[in-house]
Structure formats: C-alpha cells, structure tokens
C-alpha cells in the first residue's frame, strides 16, 4: 500500500480539524463571491408592476437567465444597486421583486445572481456533523482510507460483483471510472442489488443530468428483472430532465400525477397562464395584466407548498432516492435520514466538503468519478479554497498518489476497458491522459464504424479542421470578457448541418468559453428550431458536458488571432482535464475546430492542447481551409459560403437595404471604387454606419465610429450578416478567400450588443 507523508498523517489526527478547515474554505469562497463572483445578465425594458410593500418589475431578457426561482439577486443600473429576489424567469421575460424602486421604466440594466446560498447551507450541515460522533467517524474513514481491504477478492467474477463486494465489506470504496468504461452500468446494478435486499440507497451527484442517467439505468434494470414497485425508486427534485420521461413512476412529478393528478394539473395550468401573461406583457405592457401576474404568483406558491408535503411522504417510502448534492444539503427530508449505502457519482467535480457531508449520511459510501476529468470550480485564490474546493476528493484523500507509477490504492477500483469512443478518437486519451492504463473493448471499432462512415468527412473518426489564416475573428464578449469567434461559430454550425443532413441526431458542440456556447445556442434556436425537436443537438461549455455523450462531437477551441495568448482554460493547470472531457464525450466522430498556426505560436509543446494538435497532424487527420469547398455539401438556406471576390450578391443586398447598413472596415483599409459606388447607390432611407479607423473620404456616412472590430463585416437591416467582407479589411488571410452570408436577426442583434452604446443607439 502506498505510504503517506508525515504531514498527511498529522492532518488526519482529528476530523474536527478537517471540518473546521472545510467551513473556513466555504466562508472564504463566500466572501470572494460577495465581492467578485456574481453571474451577470443583461436585461431591458423594465416596467414597474407593483409598488406597495415591495417593488415588482418585469424585464425582457435577450438570453435565458439560468438562475433558480427564489434566488437572491441584485439589479444594477449605472451606479445604483438594489437587492431583490427572482420571482420567475421563463422564456424572454424575467420578474423580480426589489426592496427599493428604480422608477416606472428602466431601459437597460444588469441582473446579478449571488450563488453562495448553497454554500451557507453546507456550512450548517457541517456544524451538525461536528456534534455527531458516528458521522465524524465516517468522514475520517473517507479522508483516511488506510484500513486494509476486507472484501473476498477470490469471489470476484465481474466489475459489478467486485464493486458490490468492495462496498459490502469496506466502509469506503473509491471507483475510478474513465469515460465509456461502464461506470453507470456498474453503479446502477450495485445499487439494484442493495435494493433487492431492501436496503436504503441514496444516489447523489453534483449535476441533475448525472442523477438522471443513473436513475434511468437503475429503473430499467429493476423493471427488466420484474421486481419494480412504484414508489421504491424516486428521482427527487424539480429539475429531472427529459431522459426520465420514458421511465414511468420514478420522478416526483410522475408519482404525484398518479396519486393526485388534479393538483399537478392545477400547477401546470397556473404556470401556463403565467407564461402566456408574460408573453402579453412582452408584446404590450398593461397594468391589468401586471396585477393579474402578481395574483398568479401567490396562487402558484400555495400549490407548491401542497406538493411539498406530498413529496416528503414519497421520500419516506422510497428505497432508492436520487438527487443532487446541493438538494441533499438543503432539504431536511434527506439530510436528517440515514442510509445503508450512499453512492456519490461524478465525485471529481464535487467539493470535498460536499463529499464529506454525503459520506456522513450512510453506513457505507461509494465515491465514483474520474480525477482526470474536470475538478470542482471555485473562484477565490485563498489557500484553503484551493486545498478543499478546487481539488477533488481522490487527490485530497491520497488514493491517486501512486497512479503515475501504474499502481492502484487498495481502495481504488479502476474500470479499465472503454466501450464509447472509436479507437481513432480514444488513441489520444488512452495514451496521453490515462497513461495506457485504459484500453479499448474488442467490439468498439465495429460498433462505431457506422457513425464514422457518415459526413462530414466520411470514413474518418477524428478530424482537425484547421482554421489557420482565415482572419482575426476571436474577440472578447463585451460584459463577461469571455471569448467568442464568429468564424469558428459558423464553421461549426456548418459541421452540425452536414452531420444532421447525413442522418446524425445526436450532436454536441463544446467550447471552453461560455460566450461562444451561448452564441451557438442563439444560432441553433434561430436556424435549427425545427430540427432540434427531433434531434438531440446541444451547445454548451465543457463543464456542462461532463457526464454525457454524443455520436458526433465538435470541439471548438475558439482561440485565434488577434488574441495575444491562448486562454487559461486551454493552457492552465486544469487544461488536460478540460480537453479530456471535450474529446471523450464522443462516440463515433470527433471534429476539432482550431487554428493550428495560432496554437503553435501560443501554446507550449508539453500542454495537452498542443499534444492533441500534434497527434492529429501526425496521424494525417488535418483538413485545411483550402478544402472548404470539398466538405461543404449542403448549403443552409440562411447560411451560404461563397468566394469573397464575388461581389454581386452582397451588392444586391446593399441595394435592397431599407433601414441600415453597418460596415466594419478595420486595419486602416480603403474601399475599392466598386464598394464606394454600391454604398452611394443605396436607398435614401437606408442609413450608413461605418466603423473604421481609416480616413475614407469618398463616402458620407450617417454615423462613423473609429474603433472597429479586428475583422470586417457588413450588417444589413439588422438581419443579414456578411462575415469577412469587405475583403480589403481582412488581415493575415490567405487564399481561398471565403465569406459567409448569414440571415439571423438574433446573431446580428448579439453582434450589435458588442458595439459601443452610441453605435447601438444610432
């Protein structure tokens, strides 16, 4: 067994010491979040609905506001800040209750969410644990798994049997489950075996999606065995996803519907009425509708309390309960119970104090995750935060200390055969990330051939789509400073379109940057609304993708010129984990959209991103911009690719403009005479706005801004975007010169949001 250092043995002397450090780390993180860490959303057209004891406002929201209802929020308008509470945030509208008013109308403001309420609740739970000797002992075993393993190894015949025996005979079992190695399969069958013995099982994870996946697998297995009893398996919480829709009788909503359908129908009716009323308010504000909306909120609150009482009864009756770590720490119907076994899935993304809290709830605990994937996320640079909130339980408990020497801790169980990825894709991660401890199942190549054979790039499973010398398109989003790249965005959408046209209905777009993921979500909502009804097409950051898989994955690194350095997300200490997650979501086709020229200039050879790029180049997986005319087979009606030297189509759009033409011309470039004539001959009612640092004197624009973007574009009537035109303003681009014509009011509006207020307001 690996030895522990003196420092490590000393730190294990007292569990109270651990818990106090955990609480202080949480307090330090809260203090940081109070100062710096709020999520920030742009909101517009605020209208005062009520102003009696509190002040209720309704705002339009350009992007979805992903904040739990009831959360404490702040509204910022210039230098004025007011606290409040989020009442609802469906669709395009958000309703908030404030302590003080801003007036009747508010043109534009920011909504800030302070995400530390859950941390406060966890501190309270740790206070309870400090007073309970039995729970403290469970935490000590979690953090100091130095006891000899007691399970009968000679009886092991399968992964499921090994995990069951380990968890039955040992108080703590760590499971290392690399992507595609059957983690969900193994955990679900282990939990089911405990259920067959009428044991109480608690399934926890940091994410709703991970809970849904394992509960679906458990339900399916028990039903297949013919031993399912409605109410015995419960997915607890309001955020169960569509995955559980086909698994009848396990979510609280399904069970409540079977027991009291009238109550749920009343809730749905009230929520639908609220949504319709919000749509009316969005179109045309009226005080009658606003008063009705406030009445609806009161009725909904009463119904939700009745539902809550019924949920408590369901929890008492269930044998297997699945919920999130956050829900467990905030809901006394969970944290005041004791379970025979607690299973924590995706534990590598959970805070160590969260895992400690979970372990204290059960007589036995199974900690499952992959410490080669994303670690927990915390904001503060405090030393205790770094120690307990930014590193996973596997590292902090010392069970990974010997992995680099290809030895495993006695209480670390490795699932070592991957069945998810085509071997062309897994070749990189198996070798460079998992030190050749993980291999491919014999059937995985045959099972993934069908996906790899389809477009884009038929017959190829791993592709590097090299965007070098396309132009300097990478900029920072105006409010968040997160990076975004329109050229990569449109290329990636084209890849999605090609895959969908070939029959793919499981497609993921992943990027390190939230701004880029949000922009793709806007584009998909606009251009692919109907297609997404029948296909599973999702855009998200790498952090949101952990725990899921797709037939086709597009990994957009986003970074390119004119950025002077690669982002820390791609080169920092955790970049190996992030890139590993991006790759290993894939089943059959992985497309890496990246600027090889930029990466070679800005990323050191030892970094995982550089290793991936070099691996793909060496394996002959590169597709360059010169081949764009070869792989694009299906032009979307609202996104067309064409040669940038052919001007007839853009001049036609200019001649048909009815309200505005925005032309961005960077790099001191001068327009050709053809361009000048086309702009001069526009309709008189079409205003010309030029964003340029050149001294162009042949045109008389209605407005000029002298700080352009790094790339040229033309926007017409706020609905048509020509990217990469005029070609005169495109720096460091090489033939073939390609432009993209996009019809998307949403993307045009989003690009306008990145401009200075005086341009947006013109």
MINU-898933 format. One line per 8 residues: their letters; for each residue x, y negated, z of C-alpha. Coordinates in Angstrom, 1 decimal. Each point is the difference from the previous one (the first is absolute). Example, Ala and Ser with C-alpha at 12.3 -4.5 7.8 and 13.67 -1.06 7.14 Angstrom:
BEGIN
AS> 12.3 4.5 7.8  1.4 -3.4 -0.7;
This chain:
BEGIN
XXXXXXXX> 0.0 0.0 0.0  1.3 -3.5 -0.8  1.5 -1.8 2.9  -1.3 -3.4 1.3  2.3 -2.9 0.8  0.4 -1.2 3.7  -1.9 -3.1 -0.9  -2.9 2.1 -1.3;
XXXXXXXX> -0.1 2.3 3.2  0.1 -3.1 2.2  -3.0 -1.6 -1.8  -2.1 3.1 0.5  0.3 -0.1 3.8  -3.3 -1.8 0.4  -3.1 0.0 -2.1  -1.1 -3.2 1.7;
XXXXXXXX> 3.1 -1.7 -1.4  -1.1 1.0 -3.5  -3.5 -1.2 0.5  1.1 -3.4 1.3  2.3 -0.4 -2.9  -2.8 0.9 -2.4  -2.3 -2.5 1.6  2.7 -2.7 -0.1;
XXXXXXXX> 0.6 0.8 -3.7  -3.7 -0.4 -0.7  -0.2 -3.3 1.9  3.0 -1.3 -1.9  -1.6 1.0 -3.3  -3.2 -1.8 1.0  1.9 -3.2 0.9  1.7 0.1 -3.4;
XXXXXXXX> -3.3 0.6 -1.8  -1.6 -2.9 1.8  2.7 -2.2 -1.3  0.7 1.3 -3.5  -2.0 3.1 -0.9  -3.5 -0.9 -1.1  -1.4 1.3 -3.3  -1.0 -2.9 -2.2;
XXXXXXXX> -2.9 -0.2 -2.4  -1.0 -2.9 -2.3  -3.8 -0.9 0.4  -2.0 -2.6 -1.8  -3.3 -1.9 0.0  -0.7 0.3 3.7  -3.6 -0.9 1.1  -1.2 -0.6 3.5;
XXXXXXXX> -2.9 2.4 0.7  -0.7 -0.6 3.6  1.3 -2.5 2.6  -1.8 0.6 3.3  2.1 1.8 2.7  2.5 1.2 -2.6  0.8 -1.0 -3.6  -0.5 2.6 -2.7;
XXXXXXXX> 1.5 -0.6 -3.4  -0.3 1.9 -3.3  2.9 0.0 -2.5  0.8 1.4 -3.4  3.0 2.3 -0.1  2.0 0.4 -3.3  1.5 3.3 1.3  -1.4 2.7 2.3;
XXXXXXXX> 0.6 -0.9 3.7  1.1 3.3 1.7  -0.7 -1.0 3.6  -2.2 2.0 2.4  -3.3 -1.6 0.8  0.0 -1.5 3.4  3.7 -0.8 -0.1  1.4 -3.2 1.4;
XXXXXXXX> 1.0 -2.4 -2.8  1.2 -3.5 -0.5  -1.0 -2.6 -2.7  2.7 -2.4 -1.2  -1.0 -3.2 -1.9  3.1 -2.2 -0.4  1.4 -0.6 3.4  -3.3 1.0 1.8;
XXXXXXXX> -0.3 3.5 1.4  -3.0 1.6 1.7  -0.6 3.4 1.6  -2.9 2.2 -0.9  -1.4 3.4 -0.7  -0.6 1.8 -3.3  -3.7 0.9 -0.3  0.1 1.7 -3.5;
XXXXXXXX> 2.1 0.2 -3.1  -1.7 1.9 -2.7  0.5 -0.8 -3.7  0.8 -3.5 -1.0  -1.1 -1.6 3.3  1.2 -0.2 3.6  -1.9 -1.3 3.0  1.8 -1.3 3.1;
XXXXXXXX> -1.0 -1.3 3.4  2.1 -2.9 1.2  0.4 -1.7 3.4  0.1 -3.5 -1.5  -1.4 -1.4 -3.3  1.9 -1.2 -3.1  -3.0 -1.9 -1.4  -2.7 1.1 -2.4;
XXXXXXXX> 2.2 0.8 -3.0  3.5 1.3 -0.3  1.5 0.1 -3.5  3.0 2.3 0.7  1.6 1.5 3.1  1.8 3.0 1.3  -1.3 2.9 2.1  2.7 1.5 2.3;
XXXXXXXX> -0.4 3.3 1.8  2.0 0.8 3.1  0.5 3.8 0.1  1.0 0.5 3.6  -3.3 1.0 1.6  0.8 3.7 -0.4  3.4 -0.5 1.6  -1.6 -1.5 3.1;
XXXXXXXX> -2.3 3.1 0.2  3.0 2.3 -0.3  1.8 -1.8 2.9  -3.1 0.6 2.1  0.0 3.7 -0.8  3.7 0.2 1.0  -0.9 -1.6 3.4  -2.4 2.9 0.5;
XXXXXXXX> 2.6 2.6 -0.8  2.5 -1.5 2.5  -2.5 1.0 2.7  -0.5 3.6 -1.2  2.8 2.5 0.9  -1.3 2.6 -2.4  0.0 -2.4 -2.9  3.4 -1.3 0.8;
XXXXXXXX> 1.4 3.6 -0.1  -1.5 0.4 -3.5  1.9 -3.1 -1.1  3.2 1.2 1.5  -0.3 3.3 -2.0  -0.7 -2.0 -3.1  3.1 -2.2 0.4  2.3 2.7 1.4;
XXXXXXXX> -0.7 3.2 -2.0  3.0 1.7 1.5  -1.9 3.0 1.5  0.7 3.3 -1.7  -2.5 1.1 -2.6  -2.3 2.7 1.3  -2.0 1.3 -3.0  0.5 3.6 -1.3;
XXXXXXXX> 2.0 -0.6 -3.2  -0.2 3.6 -1.0  -3.8 -0.2 -0.5  0.3 -2.8 -2.6  -1.2 1.0 -3.5  -1.1 -3.4 -1.5  0.2 -3.7 0.6  -3.5 -0.1 1.5;
XXXXXXXX> 0.9 2.8 2.4  3.3 -1.6 1.0  -1.7 -3.4 0.8  -2.8 1.7 1.9  2.5 2.0 2.1  2.3 -2.9 0.6  -2.9 -2.2 1.2  -1.5 2.7 2.1;
XXXXXXXX> 3.2 0.8 1.9  1.8 -3.4 0.1  -1.4 -3.2 1.4  1.5 -2.1 -2.9  0.5 1.0 -3.6  1.5 -2.3 -2.6  -0.9 0.8 -3.7  2.1 -1.5 -2.8;
XXXXXXXX> -2.3 0.0 -3.0  1.6 -1.4 -3.2  -2.5 -0.9 -2.8  -1.8 2.8 -1.6  1.3 2.7 2.4  -3.5 1.0 1.3  -0.2 -2.2 3.1  -3.7 -0.6 -0.2;
XXXXXXXX> -0.7 3.7 -0.8  2.1 1.1 3.0  -1.4 -2.5 2.5  -3.6 0.7 -1.0  0.3 3.7 0.4  1.8 -0.3 3.3  -2.8 -2.3 1.3  -2.6 2.4 -1.3;
XXXXXXXX> 1.6 2.9 1.9  -0.4 -2.0 3.2  -3.6 -0.7 -0.9  -0.7 3.7 -0.5  1.1 0.4 3.7  -2.4 -2.8 1.0  2.9 -2.3 0.9  -0.3 -3.8 -0.1;
XXXXXXXX> 2.1 -1.5 -2.7  0.8 -3.7 -0.7  1.4 -1.0 -3.4  1.6 -3.5 -0.1  1.8 -2.0 -2.6  0.9 -3.7 -0.5  -2.1 -0.1 -3.2  -3.7 0.8 -0.8;
XXXXXXXX> 1.1 1.7 -3.2  2.2 2.5 1.7  -2.7 0.9 2.5  -2.5 0.5 -2.9  2.4 2.3 -1.9  0.6 2.3 2.9  -3.7 0.0 1.2  -1.1 0.9 -3.5;
XXXXXXXX> 2.5 2.9 -0.1  -1.1 1.3 3.4  -3.7 -0.2 -0.9  0.5 1.8 -3.3  2.0 2.8 1.6  -2.5 0.6 2.9  -2.9 0.0 -2.5  1.8 2.5 -2.2;
XXXXXXXX> 0.3 2.2 3.0  -3.7 -0.3 0.7  0.6 -1.3 3.5  -1.1 -3.7 -0.4  -2.5 -1.4 2.5  -1.2 -3.5 -0.7  1.3 -2.4 2.7  3.0 2.1 0.9;
XXXXXXXX> 2.3 -2.0 -2.4  -0.3 -3.8 0.3  1.6 -2.7 -2.0  -0.3 -2.9 2.4  0.1 -3.6 -1.0  -1.7 -2.3 -2.5  2.7 0.1 -2.7  -0.3 3.6 -1.3;
XXXXXXXX> 0.7 -0.1 -3.7  -1.6 1.4 -3.1  2.2 3.2 0.3  -2.5 1.2 2.7  -3.1 -0.7 -2.0  -0.2 3.6 -1.3  0.8 1.5 3.5  -3.5 0.0 1.5;
XXXXXXXX> -0.5 -0.3 3.8  3.3 -1.2 1.3  0.0 -3.8 -0.1  -1.9 -2.0 2.7  -2.2 -1.5 -2.7  -0.9 3.4 -1.6  -0.9 1.4 3.4  -2.0 -3.0 1.1;
XXXXXXXX> -1.9 0.1 -3.3  -0.9 3.6 0.7  -1.1 -0.8 3.5  -1.6 -3.5 -0.4  -0.2 -1.0 -3.6  -2.3 -2.9 0.8  2.7 -1.8 2.1  2.6 0.3 -2.8;
XXXXXXXX> -2.5 -1.1 -2.6  -0.8 -3.1 2.0  3.7 -0.8 0.3  0.6 0.5 -3.7  -3.0 -2.1 -0.9  1.1 -2.9 2.3  3.6 0.2 -1.5  -1.4 0.0 -3.6;
XXXXXXXX> -2.2 -3.0 0.9  3.0 -1.8 1.4  2.1 0.7 -3.1  -2.8 -1.3 -2.3  -0.4 -3.0 2.1  3.7 -0.7 -0.2  -0.2 0.3 -3.8  -2.8 -2.6 0.0;
XXXXXXXX> 2.1 -2.3 2.2  3.0 0.4 -2.3  -2.1 -1.0 -3.0  -2.0 -2.8 1.7  0.2 -1.1 3.6  -3.2 -0.6 2.0  -0.7 -0.5 3.8  -2.9 2.4 -0.1;
XXXXXXXX> 2.2 2.9 -1.2  2.8 -1.0 2.5  -2.4 0.2 2.9  -1.3 3.4 -1.2  3.6 1.3 -0.3  0.6 -0.9 3.7  -3.2 1.9 1.0  1.2 3.0 -2.0;
XXXXXXXX> 3.3 0.1 1.9  -1.9 0.2 3.3  -2.2 2.9 -1.2  3.0 1.9 -1.4  1.8 -0.3 3.4  -3.0 1.5 1.8  -0.1 3.0 -2.4  3.7 0.6 0.3;
XXXXXXXX> -0.3 0.3 3.8  -2.7 2.7 -0.3  2.3 1.8 -2.5  2.9 -0.2 2.5  -1.9 1.8 2.7  -0.8 2.9 -2.4  3.7 0.2 -1.0  1.1 0.5 3.6;
XXXXXXXX> -2.3 3.0 0.2  1.5 1.4 -3.2  3.5 -0.3 1.4  -0.9 2.0 3.2  -1.4 2.9 -2.1  2.8 0.2 -2.6  2.9 2.5 0.1  2.2 -1.6 -2.6;
XXXXXXXX> 0.1 -3.8 -0.1  1.9 -2.0 -2.6  0.6 -3.8 0.4  2.8 -2.6 -0.2  2.5 -0.7 2.7  -1.3 -3.6 0.2  -3.6 1.3 0.5  1.1 2.5 2.6;
XXXXXXXX> 1.8 -2.7 2.1  -3.0 -2.4 -0.2  -2.9 2.4 0.6  -0.5 1.4 3.5  -2.0 2.9 -1.4  3.3 1.3 -1.4  2.7 -1.2 2.4  -1.8 1.1 3.2;
XXXXXXXX> -0.3 3.7 -1.3  2.6 2.8 0.2  0.6 2.3 -3.0  1.6 3.5 -0.2  2.2 -1.2 -2.9  0.6 -3.3 -1.6  1.3 -0.1 -3.6  1.6 -3.3 -1.2;
XXXXXXXX> 0.3 -0.2 -3.8  2.2 -2.5 -1.9  1.8 -0.6 3.4  3.0 -1.5 -1.7  -2.1 -3.2 -0.7  -1.4 -0.3 3.5  1.6 -2.0 2.8  1.8 2.2 2.6;
XXXXXXXX> -2.4 -1.4 2.8  -3.0 1.1 -2.1  1.4 3.5 -0.3  0.7 0.0 3.7  -3.5 -1.0 0.7  -1.3 2.8 -2.3  2.2 2.6 1.7  -1.4 -0.9 3.4;
XXXXXXXX> -3.5 1.0 -1.2  0.7 3.6 -0.5  1.4 3.2 1.7  2.0 0.7 -3.2  1.1 -2.4 -2.7  1.1 0.4 -3.6  1.8 -2.9 -1.6  0.0 0.2 -3.8;
XXXXXXXX> 1.6 -2.4 -2.5  3.0 -0.7 -2.2  2.7 -2.2 1.4  1.3 -0.4 -3.6  -3.2 -2.0 -0.8  -1.1 -3.4 1.3  0.7 -0.9 3.6  -2.4 -2.0 2.2;
XXXXXXXX> -0.3 -3.7 -0.9  0.6 -2.8 2.5  0.9 -3.6 -0.5  2.1 -1.1 3.0  3.8 0.3 0.0  0.1 0.5 3.7  2.3 3.0 1.1  -2.8 1.8 1.8;
XXXXXXXX> -2.3 -0.4 -3.0  2.7 1.4 -2.3  0.5 2.9 2.3  -3.6 1.1 0.6  -2.1 -1.5 -2.7  2.2 0.1 -3.1  1.3 3.5 0.3  -2.0 3.3 0.0;
XXXXXXXX> -0.5 2.5 2.8  2.2 2.6 -1.8  3.1 -2.3 0.3  -0.8 -1.3 3.5  -0.5 3.5 1.4  3.2 1.1 -1.6  -1.4 2.9 -2.1  1.7 -1.2 -3.2;
XXXXXXXX> 3.5 -0.5 1.4  1.3 3.2 -1.6  -1.8 -0.2 -3.4  2.9 -1.5 -1.8  2.0 3.1 0.8  -2.9 2.2 -1.3  -0.9 1.2 3.5  -3.5 -0.2 1.5;
XXXXXXXX> -1.0 -0.8 3.6  -1.6 3.1 1.7  -3.3 -1.9 0.2  0.1 -1.4 -3.6  -1.8 2.2 -2.5  0.8 -0.8 -3.7  -2.4 0.6 -2.8  2.5 0.5 -2.8;
XXXXXXXX> -1.7 0.9 -3.3  -1.7 -2.8 -2.0  -2.9 0.8 -2.3  -1.0 -3.5 -1.0  2.5 -1.5 -2.5  1.1 1.1 -3.4  3.7 1.1 0.4  1.2 -2.9 -2.2;
XXXXXXXX> -1.4 -2.3 2.7  1.0 1.9 3.1  3.5 0.5 -1.3  1.0 -3.4 1.3  -1.7 0.1 3.4  1.0 3.6 0.8  3.7 -0.8 -0.5  0.4 -3.7 1.0;
XXXXXXXX> -2.6 -0.3 2.7  -0.4 3.4 1.6  3.6 1.2 -0.3  -1.1 3.1 -1.9  -1.9 1.3 3.1  -3.2 0.0 -2.1  -0.6 1.9 -3.2  -2.7 0.6 -2.7;
XXXXXXXX> -2.6 2.7 0.1  0.3 2.5 -2.8  -3.4 -1.0 -1.5  0.3 -3.8 0.2  1.4 -0.5 -3.5  -2.7 2.1 -1.6  -2.7 -1.9 2.0  1.2 -3.4 -1.0;
XXXXXXXX> 0.8 0.6 -3.7  -3.5 -1.1 -1.2  0.3 -3.5 1.6  3.6 -0.5 -1.3  -1.0 0.9 -3.6  -2.5 -2.9 -0.2  0.6 -3.6 -0.9  1.6 -2.3 0.8;
XXXXXXXX> 3.3 1.6 -1.0  -1.4 3.5 -0.8  2.2 2.9 1.2  1.8 -2.1 2.5  -0.6 0.0 3.8  2.5 -2.7 1.1  0.5 -3.2 -1.9  1.9 -3.3 0.6;
XXXXXXXX> -1.8 -2.7 -1.9  2.8 -2.5 -0.3  -1.2 -3.7 -0.1  3.5 -1.5 -0.4  0.2 -3.2 -2.1  -3.7 -0.4 -0.2  0.1 -3.4 1.7  0.2 -1.6 3.5;
XXXXXXXX> -3.5 0.9 1.3  0.5 0.7 3.7  -1.3 -2.8 2.2  -1.1 -0.4 3.7  -3.7 -0.3 0.8  -0.9 -3.5 1.2  -1.3 0.8 3.5  1.5 3.3 1.1;
XXXXXXXX> 3.4 -0.3 -2.0  -0.5 3.6 -0.9  1.4 0.8 -3.5  -2.1 0.4 -3.1  0.9 0.7 -3.6  -2.6 -0.5 -2.8  2.0 1.8 -2.7  0.4 3.1 2.2;
XXXXXXXX> -3.7 -0.3 0.9  -1.2 0.1 -3.6  2.4 2.8 -1.0  -1.2 2.0 3.0  -3.6 -0.5 -0.9  0.7 1.2 -3.5  1.5 3.1 1.5  -3.1 0.6 2.0;
XXXXXXXX> -2.1 -0.6 -3.1  2.0 2.5 -2.1  -0.2 2.6 2.7  -3.7 -0.5 0.4  -0.7 0.3 -3.7  1.9 3.3 0.0  -2.4 1.3 2.7  1.8 -0.8 3.2;
XXXXXXXX> -2.4 -0.9 2.8  2.4 0.0 3.0  2.3 -2.9 -0.5  2.0 -2.1 2.6  1.7 -3.3 -0.4  2.5 -0.7 2.8  2.3 -2.9 0.7  1.9 -1.3 3.1;
XXXXXXXX> -1.6 -3.4 -0.2  -3.5 -0.8 1.2  -0.4 -2.9 -2.4  0.6 2.3 -3.0  -2.3 2.7 1.3  -2.8 -2.6 0.6  0.5 -1.4 -3.5  -0.3 3.5 -1.6;
XXXXXXXX> -3.2 0.6 2.1  -1.4 -3.3 -1.5  0.9 1.2 -3.5  -1.5 3.4 0.5  -3.2 -1.5 1.4  -0.3 -2.2 -3.0  1.0 2.3 -2.9  -0.6 3.5 1.4;
XXXXXXXX> -3.1 -0.4 2.2  -2.0 2.7 -1.9  2.9 2.4 -0.4  0.7 0.0 3.7  -3.5 1.2 0.7  0.9 3.5 -1.3  3.8 -0.1 0.5  2.2 -0.3 3.1;
XXXXXXXX> 2.2 -3.0 -1.0  1.5 -1.9 2.9  2.5 -2.8 0.4  1.8 -0.4 3.4  3.3 -0.7 1.7  2.2 3.0 0.9  -1.2 -0.2 3.6  -3.6 0.6 -1.0;
XXXXXXXX> 0.9 3.0 -2.2  1.7 2.1 2.7  -2.1 3.2 0.5  -1.6 0.0 -3.4  0.8 1.5 -3.5  -0.8 -0.7 -3.6  0.4 1.8 -3.3  1.7 -3.0 -1.5;
XXXXXXXX> 2.0 -2.6 2.0  1.3 -3.3 -1.3  2.7 -1.5 2.3  0.5 -3.7 -0.8  3.1 -1.4 1.8  -1.2 -3.5 -1.1  3.5 -1.6 0.5  1.6 -1.6 -3.0;
XXXXXXXX> 1.5 -3.3 -1.1  0.0 -2.8 1.0  0.2 1.3 3.5  3.6 -0.2 1.3  -0.1 3.1 2.1  -2.1 3.2 0.3  -2.6 0.0 2.7  0.8 1.5 3.4;
XXXXXXXX> -2.9 2.4 -0.5  2.1 1.6 -2.7  3.4 -0.3 1.5  -0.4 -0.3 3.8  0.6 2.7 2.6  -3.4 1.6 -0.7  0.2 -0.1 -3.8  0.8 3.8 -0.2;
XXXXXXXX> -3.2 0.8 1.8  -2.1 -2.5 -2.1  1.3 1.3 -3.3  -0.4 3.6 1.1  -3.7 -0.6 0.7  -0.5 -1.7 -3.4  1.4 3.0 -1.8  -1.4 2.8 2.0;
XXXXXXXX> -3.7 -1.1 -0.4  0.3 1.4 -3.6  -1.2 3.4 -1.3  0.8 0.0 -3.7  1.1 -3.3 -1.4  2.2 -2.7 1.7  0.6 -3.3 -1.9  2.6 -2.3 1.6;
XXXXXXXX> -0.5 -3.6 -1.4  3.2 -1.8 0.7  2.6 -2.4 -1.5  3.2 2.1 -0.3  2.0 -3.1 -0.7  -1.2 -1.8 3.2  0.4 3.1 2.2  3.6 0.6 -1.2;
XXXXXXXX> 0.9 -3.7 0.7  -1.8 -0.3 3.4  0.0 3.5 1.7  3.0 1.8 1.3  0.7 3.6 -1.2  -0.5 1.6 3.3  -3.6 -1.2 0.3  -2.9 2.4 -0.8;
XXXXXXXX> -1.5 -2.2 -2.7  3.3 -0.1 -1.8  0.5 3.7 0.4  -3.5 0.6 -1.4  0.7 -2.2 -3.0  3.4 1.7 -0.6  -1.6 3.4 0.3  -2.7 -0.8 -2.5;
XXXXXXXX> 2.4 -1.5 -2.5  2.4 3.0 0.3  -3.0 2.3 -0.5  -1.0 -1.7 -3.2  -3.3 -1.4 1.4  0.4 -3.6 -1.2  -2.5 -1.8 -2.3  1.0 -3.5 -1.0;
XXXXXXXX> -1.9 -3.0 -1.2  0.9 0.8 -3.6  -2.3 3.0 0.3  -3.1 -1.9 1.1  -1.6 0.4 -3.5  0.5 3.7 0.2  -1.6 0.8 3.4  -2.9 -2.5 -0.1;
XXXXXXXX> -2.7 1.9 -1.9  -3.2 -1.5 1.4  -0.4 -3.8 0.0  -2.5 -1.0 2.6  -2.7 -2.4 -1.5  1.0 -2.6 2.6  3.8 0.6 0.1  1.9 0.0 -3.3;
XXXXXXXX> 3.7 0.2 -0.7  1.5 -1.6 -3.0  3.1 -1.6 -1.5  0.8 -3.4 1.5  1.0 -1.4 -3.3  -3.5 0.5 -1.5  -1.8 -3.2 0.9  -3.3 0.3 -1.9;
XXXXXXXX> -2.0 1.5 2.9  1.1 -2.4 2.7  -0.5 -3.0 -2.2  -3.5 1.3 -0.7  -0.7 0.2 3.8  1.4 -3.6 0.4  -2.3 -1.3 -2.8  -3.0 1.6 1.8;
XXXXXXXX> 0.8 -1.3 3.4  -3.0 -1.9 1.5  1.2 -1.3 3.4  3.7 0.3 0.7  3.4 1.2 -1.3  2.8 0.5 2.5  3.4 0.4 -1.5  3.0 0.9 2.1;
XXXXXXXX> 3.3 -0.6 -1.7  3.1 0.5 2.2  3.7 -0.3 -0.5  0.0 -3.4 -1.7  -1.3 1.6 -3.1  -1.5 -1.9 -3.0  -3.0 1.1 -2.0  0.2 0.7 -3.7;
XXXXXXXX> -1.9 -2.3 -2.3  -2.6 2.8 -0.6  -0.8 0.0 3.7  -0.3 -3.8 0.2  -2.4 0.0 -2.9  -2.1 2.8 1.4  -0.3 -1.8 3.3  -0.7 -3.4 -1.6;
XXXXXXXX> -2.8 1.5 -2.0  -1.9 1.4 3.0  -3.6 -1.0 0.7  -0.3 -3.4 1.6  -1.8 1.3 3.0  2.9 2.5 0.7  2.3 -1.6 2.5  3.7 0.7 -0.4;
XXXXXXXX> 2.1 0.6 3.2  3.7 0.5 -0.5  2.2 1.5 2.7  3.6 -0.6 -1.2  3.4 -1.4 0.9  0.6 -1.0 -3.6  -0.2 -3.5 -1.4  -2.5 0.8 -2.7;
XXXXXXXX> -1.3 -3.3 -1.4  -1.9 1.2 -3.1  -3.0 1.0 2.1  -2.2 -2.1 2.2  -1.4 2.3 2.6  -2.9 -0.9 2.3  2.2 1.0 2.9  3.6 1.1 0.5;
XXXXXXXX> 1.8 1.8 2.8  3.8 0.1 0.0  0.6 3.2 2.1  -0.8 3.0 -2.2  0.1 3.7 0.7  3.0 1.9 -1.1  -1.9 1.5 -3.0  -2.2 -1.5 -2.8;
XXXXXXXX> -3.7 0.6 -0.3  -3.1 -1.6 -1.5  -3.3 0.1 1.8  -3.2 -0.8 -1.9  -3.2 -1.0 1.7  1.0 1.7 3.1  -0.8 3.4 -1.6  2.7 0.9 -2.5;
XXXXXXXX> 3.7 0.4 1.0  2.8 0.3 -2.6  3.1 1.2 1.9  3.4 -0.6 -1.5  -1.2 -2.8 -2.3  1.3 -2.4 -1.3  3.1 2.2 -0.7  2.1 -3.2 0.1;
XXXXXXXX> -0.4 0.0 3.8  1.0 3.6 0.6  3.5 0.3 1.5  2.3 3.0 -0.2  -2.3 2.1 -2.1  1.1 2.3 -2.8  -1.8 1.4 -3.0  -2.5 1.3 -0.5;
XXXXXXXX> -1.8 -3.2 1.2  -3.4 1.2 1.3  -2.9 -2.0 1.3  -3.1 1.1 1.9  -3.5 -1.5 -0.5  -2.2 0.6 3.0  -3.6 -1.0 0.4  -0.6 -0.2 3.8;
XXXXXXXX> -1.5 -2.8 1.8  1.1 1.5 3.3  3.7 0.2 -0.9  -0.2 -3.5 -1.5  -1.5 -1.3 3.2  2.6 1.8 2.1  2.8 -1.5 -2.1  -1.6 -3.4 0.4;
XXXXXXXX> 0.1 0.5 3.8  3.8 0.3 -0.3  0.2 -3.5 -1.4  0.2 -3.3 1.8  -3.2 -1.4 1.3  0.1 -2.9 -2.4  0.1 2.4 -3.0  -2.8 2.2 1.4;
XX> -2.2 -3.0 0.7  0.5 -1.7 -3.4;
